[in-house]
Each structure stands twice: as C-alpha cells, then as structure tokens.
Amino acid sequence: MNKKVVIGSRESKLAVLQSQMVRDYIVCKHPETDVEILTMKTTGDKILDRTLDKIGGKGLFVKELDRALLEGRSQLSVHSLKDMPMEISEELPILAFSRREDARDVLVLPEGCYTLDPSKPIGCSSLRRKLQLKEIYPDMNVKSIRGNLQTRLEKLDNGDYAGLVLAAAGLKRLGLEKRISRYFDTEEMVPAAGQGILAVESRVEDAEMAEILAAIHSEKAECLLMAERAFLKTIGGSCNAPAAALCREENGEFSMRAMYVKDGIHSRKTYMTVNIEDAIAEKDADSKPIAGTAVAAAVSVEEAVKTDKEITEKDTARKSKVEIAAELGISVAHEVNKGMVYLVGAGPGD
C-alpha cells in the first residue's frame, strides 16, 4: 500500500466531508497510510449566475478533479453520483459505490418558519425538481438557485426564498437533518438517478487503489445505479435532462419509478418492476437488454410501436403493452399502471 494517498475534492463543506469519510476508512484499515485531501474549485462552482444546462452541464463539477487524477496530483476523487456526467471515462473508472443514503428530496423552510410564504419563490437547482414542484405547489413561483449548500441556506434564511428543495442525503451527512421541514415521497418527486450514492474514482491502472476500496464498494448500490442510468440512456436523457429514476430492492424484487418530460413543461411518471440482472448486463454491450430499456419500452410503447415496422396497426390494437414490448425483444416483468407518456431526445432508440 502506498504511504501517501491524495484525495481530490471540491471545496464545499459537503464535498470535503464526503472525502473525509473515504479518508477515515482508508486510515482505519491502513493506519500506516498518510491520506491528504486536495480541495479545488471546479468550473461549476465558479459560474453561479447561470443554470447548469446553459454552461455545459454537470461535467463542469468533475473536470478539474479528473485533470488532477490524470496528472498524478491525486490518486482518488470522491463525487456525489447525481452530479457526475452520464459518460464515465475509461481512463478514470469508478472503483467504489457507497451504500445509498436517503435518496429523497426535501423541503427546507427559513429558520423559524413553518409554512411557505406565497410572495416568495421556492429555490431549486434543477429542471427535474422545478417541473415536479409545479405539480405539488401549482400556485408557488419556482426560481433557480446555485451555490453550495451553505450558500443556499444563507440565501434562504436572509429572506430571498420561501423554501428550498435539497437532497436529504447531503443535509443528513452534514448533521442538518433538523432543517428538513418536509420529505417528498418518491412518488410525487422522483429523485435524480444516483441520488444518495457516493462514487470513488481513480486511474484505470491503479489496481492498488481498487483493492483497498473493495470493502467500501456496495454491489447493490452499483446495480441500482446502473438500472437508473440505463433508463436515462434509453430515453436519450442525461444528468441535466428533466428526467429521473429511482430503483429499489425489496424481498429480492427490484422496482423502478421513473419520470421524464417531452416538452419541458409536463412531466410523465411510471412505475415498473424490473429484473436487476438486466442492470448488471450494462457492463456487457453484447449481453441481454438493460433494465432501463425495459422500463422505457413499457412506459412509451406507443412511441416504440410507431417506429417498429414489423408490428402493424392491427396487431397493436389487440396486443397489450407487455406483449408488444416482448415482440420488440425487451424484457418487462409486469405492468403496474398505464397512461399517456412522451419521450425526450431523439426517440425510443433501437
């Protein structure tokens, strides 16, 4: 084991705390190792006057950290998975996925307040949250807010906002759980793919790091994340798209709630049971369909059928969505509910 390990981290208090969690684990298992945390301000942290989709997306939060890894200035980087871009570099693989913290979004009110002030906006940082908030609070104005968690809370308590929507995981890790006024059920506000999971990234040739991080890694969290990201890939979405997915396991059965938007205005939600083996197949491009494919096809089968020349209009009229999905070569466990749905991006894909 190397005598010195440098962990790259964003400068925010939450990011440093998450890096300290990994540092403490390494020191506990290898007390002879000197572990340092190298903090840096990313491009996404510097540009705060525009929304992420206007400045290049969530990749702006990892660019500087990735450069430090490639240049050898650090050996590890710790990220919140929901803030990472869809495509992970082959040069910088994720060596460990943490156990998932609470994946829910929450409402935070100004200190001393117990209700939303309708004269002020609710602050949130993503179109995903904004669209779902308009369904929950149709009479409230929703306004974008950028900055780290402490900066946002300061703006809230200064009276700039009626409330904030934040991830429960970050507040809990910082010991700020008492600030939470309301937990949003995942049926009413579907979380971002990967929310609540940490990722530890390193260089592909660093086998020593992979070995030491093996005990941190949660295979269950990795499978859940793969299913969620597979859904986004299938519908042509990204970490910046108004889309979301939350996969869960209960009694050996994996279910996923998904949400996406056609026109940037109306969100569509669905709930399906999926086979987690399909999520694992994401690692092998020649293997069976991934779980996200099953969900996307099941909830948008009307759109999928339109592009499949082998299924005639007559066949479509007399077949169920699950039967059609099967003919498209997609595995769907069972259908929970039906409704009109729409795709974002280029269409249903293959």
Steps between C-alpha positions, in 0.01 A plus 500: 500500500626848413614704798322806369160537333357830380122530462373771268189686616289804421537778757147489638447383856289206387752388238786516751295307756430226246871480417578480871268200528714316244821624661394375843420158358843468336681613814296259711591203281856618424619718792848523352363696202518879482178623338461863394204684348574736211216751459434699185233723355342350189362692204150414617577658837634819341213578261194560716301753299370249244324163515704187433338427165615843381869453590573142398335267747609309807832397347619844612508371858751225424729640228764643733491192724546273199797706383665464841463121477642482149794724593578292810430781748237279663431127517127512577201730450175482694178610328127509563383272222206719408747776410706286263452500120334201334815382325776378730853518358670166436822658626335597830270217610287500813661254740236513773135592545393576856193364670207725414398769748141631500420563132206735559475871427388723786355844564695736726330812638668811645593462865200576718248452216248217477315581178593616151475873434306529169657840427846343462629228268608146580865454409634192325793420274357268234226492239408154631408647837339810352258301285394273784469793741249665269281194541531500880474878550324631185449847651862552605769663289813290455839669447844359424765515773869409468785466746603254768259387769611757759468782247148393412395474863641848564292643214195321635542630855566852368149502357574453130293182472189348655670162509764283337485152351817306582619141518440336838834317477713815507312653792525180701872458434557857622292445813232744380210258506312728740468759220277265299137615503356241265618181330359464149371153430683348204167455324438876492861605443720239334867551599791541261666179385771410750379741769634400842790293362867602510751401232874458552692552177863415418734427211439180308851367565479552877427140603625569852225756552238258370607242754487734798162640401339160449348499849342843447329386182130408507403265218134568572549875458686441175215286363238757600699779338550305179127446467431869559762626258395241243154653501643847430716364218205321346283809478791707372531696822796607709577618851381846390179385332162537674493129574542289812503140614507321836557126516429309821535144626253332731480128570714423198282700262627817336263779408563834336306824500586721206416850383577691182372789294416549134460875467670642809161570655310181581664217692401138447551234766484123498567210731633164386654184640834420339749215497820611668697251290427728206662787686817298551500430126580870451863397542481276194379664179441157342291370788123515554304830512562732791232576757453856380407368157223294654358796686525744211336257261220415739407860572540627145391201301265712290800695373712187461233326296482790256863440404483121481403401146439137589196580718195610306228734623265204517739305721552802724128540563462149637822460696591618847800722564687212663435277196623773264808559712572126482477511120749786502740268684470682830448328834231649726410330827149638537303817452381695803318792341429648158474848355596732218876558497752688287870472423769765509801491270521325167235235561470150639827380348567147380 
